[in-house]
Amino acid sequence: MNLFQNVKYGVNCREAAERYGVSINRQGKALCPFHNDRHPSLYVADDHFYCFACGAHGDVIDFAANFFDLPLYEAAQRLAADFGVDANQPPTNEVLEKRRQKAEAPDERFEEACHKLDEAEYYLDILAFGDSYERAEVVNYLLVDGRLDKLKEKINGRDAA
């Protein structure tokens, strides 16, 4: 493996952005450091970044190159030095396994939200566009058996963990 591959496997784009001073919220959004951003338009994932305003995008090496105004090779060298990645040695099996598990294990809440998306959209449509009787019916349904309270506890319980 070469320097670029070792850095891409060894350095997470989100971790690099945070280490270099970019404040990223829970949804992966941040103020873009590549233009004068007033509202978060930069999306930073583990393996890439994308700015919806200025169009900047790429992997962790592209991020460092743009951030420090360096050529790609020098950006890769800087990342390797800052994160302790050995440029001449391939990543260990432990690092590769950790990356594989991270890629294969989506958050439970994301999976649950995907399964309930149609139901949520249905209720939101009624709440936004329905008449007062329909809206009242939806609210009554959601209050039955403490559904909203259970959801609130579930969310607060996971956030505290």
N, C-alpha and C positions, 0 to 999 in steps of 0.2 A: 504494500500500500504506500501511497505517496503522502506528502504533507497535507494536501487538500482533503483526501479521504480520511486521514487520521483526525483532522480537526473537525470535519463534519460528523464523524462518529463520536468524537470525544467532547464536543461542546454543543450545548443546547442553545438555540437562538434566543429563547426567552431569557435564559440565565445570563447570556452575554449582554443582552439589552439592559437588563436590570443592573448588572454589574457596572455597566458604563453610564448609569444614571438615569435611564429611562424608567419612569414609574408606570407599571402596567397593572390595570385593574383585573378583577376576577374573570372578566369576559375576554381578556387578552387584548384590550384596546388601550391605546396610549396616545399622548400628543406626539406627533411625528417630529423627530429632530432634523429632518431633511428639508423642511420648509416652515414658514411661520404659521404654526397650527394653533388655533384657539379652542378647537373642539377635537376630542380624540378621533383621529381618522386612521391611525396606524394599528393594524392587527398583527400581533406577534404570537406565533405558535411555536411549538418545540423545534420544528424543522424548517420554518420559513417565516417571512414577514411580508406584509403588503400594505401600502398606504392607499386608501380609497380617494384621497385628494390629489396627491402629486404623482401617484403611480409607481413610486419606488417599491421594489420587490426583490426577493431573492432568498438565499440561504444565509447562514450565520457569517460566512466569509464575505458575502456581498454587503451584509449589514455593517460589519467592521470596516470594510473598505469605504463605504459611503460615510460612515460616522466619523472616521479619522482622516478621510480624504487621502487614502493610500491605494497603491496598486494592489491587486488581489493577492499576489504572493506575499507582500509585506503584511497585509491584513491577516493572512493565514499564520504567518510567523508570530505576529503580535498575539493572536488568539492562543496559539500553542504555548507561548511564554506565559500569558496571563492565567491560563487554566491548567498549566502543568501537563500538557499533552506532549508526549515524546514524538517528535517528527519522524524519527527513523524506525520506530517500532509500531507494529499494528496494535489496535486496541485489544485488550484482554478479552477472554471469553466472558468474564463477569460484566464488562461494559456492554458487549454485544447482547448478552442475555437480558440485561436491564433495559436496553433500548427496545428489544423485541417485545418484552412484556408490556412496556409502556405503550407501544403501538397497538398491541392486541387487546388491551384492557380499557375500554371506554368507561367513563363514570356511570354508575348505576342510575343516577338522577337523569343523565342525558338519555339513556335507553328508555326509562320510564316516561320522560317527557315526549319522546318520539312516538311511543305507543298511545299516548293520550292527546296528541296534537289535534286530531280530527274533532274529538269531543270538546276540547278547549276552544277551538275555532267556532264550533257550533254555538256554544254558550256566549262567546264574545259577540258573535253576529246578532244574537237575540238581544243581548244587553245594549249593543250599540244602535241597532236599527228596529228592534221590536217595539210594540206598543206597551203601555204601562202594565197591562195584564200579563203579557208574555214575560216581561222583565221580572215582575213579582213572582211568577211561577218558577223561574230559574233561581231566583234568590231563595225562595222557600225550599226548593229541591236541594240546593247546596247547603242549607242550614239544617236539613233533616239529619238526625243521628250524629250531629256535630262534625260533618264532613270537613268544613272549613277549619274547625279547631284542630282536627287530626292532621290536616295538611300543614297547618301552621306549626304544630308540634314537631312534625316530621322534618320540616325545613329547619327549624331552630335546633333540633336535636343533631342533625347532620352538620350544621354550621359550627356547633359547639365542639363536635368531635374532632 
